[in-house]
Amino acid sequence: MRNSLTTKTRHRKGSLEDPSEAEFRAFKKMLPKLLKRYEGEHVAIYKGKVVGHHADVRELARKTFKKLGYVPFILPKVSQYLPTYDFPSPEEF
């Protein structure tokens, strides 16, 4: 069995991408509608569709794994502000 974290899928241009990239693009496209219904909650996105929502991300993960099994999905928080991450430069080590 292949590890879903390393599974790549083909998209329109024929290149390989991580499945979570496609899910995140779907999330961003749906965000205006999601904000009206689920703002402040986490949503489970699988194959470009919302398959669950919950305020507690751990509970949503538990329910989503139970429903779908071990397949690639994302659990972003619905907010008008997308998170940013700061990573230290390698020179700092």
N, C-alpha and C positions, 0 to 999 in steps of 0.2 A: 504494500500500500504506500502511495506517495504521501509525503508530508505536505499538508495543505498550505503551510507557511511558505514553502518554496515552489509551489505549483504556479506555473505561469500560464496565461491565456493569450490567445491571439486576438487583436482587435483590428479594426478596419485597415490600417496601413500595413498589416502583416507582421508588425514587430510584437515582441513578447512584453507583457506587463504583469505586474502583481495583481491578483484579483481585487485586493483592497483599493487599488487606485481607481478602478472602474466604479466600485461602490462609493468611494468618496466623491467622484464626479457626479454620480447620481444624487448623492446627498446635497451637494451644492446646488444642483439644478432644482431640487425639490424644496430647498430651504425656505423660500417665501411662504409656501403653503404650510410647511412644517411649523414655522414660527407661529402661525395663527392657531394651530391645534395643540402643539406639544412643547411650546417654549418653556425652557427650564428643565425639561425631561431628557432622558437619553432615548434614542430610537435604535432599533436593530434594522440594519439595511442588508438585504440579501438579494442578489440578482436584480439590483436596481429598485427594489420595492421595500416598503416598511413592513416588517413582519412582527413587530412588537414595540412596546414603549413602556418605560417605567422611570420613576424618579431616581431609583437606586440602581446604579450600573451593574453591581454584582448580582442583584436579583434578576435584572434583565438578561445578563449573560447566562445565568443558570437556566432560566426559562427558554432562552433561545437555543442553547445547546441541547436541552431536552427535546425541543420541537424539531430542530434541524439535524442534530448530530454534529459531528466534527467537520464542518465545512467552513470556508472563509466567509466571514461577515464582519461588519463594523458596528460599533456602538457609540456614535458621536453624541455629544450633548447638543441639543437644539438651542442655539443662541445666535443673536445677530453678530456677535463677535467670535470669529474663528480663533482657536488657540494658536499661539505662536510659541516656539521653543527656542531657547538660547542654548547653544552648545559651546563649550570652551574651545578655543583654538588649540591645536596640538602643541604649539609653541609654549603654551602655558604650563605644560607638564614637565 
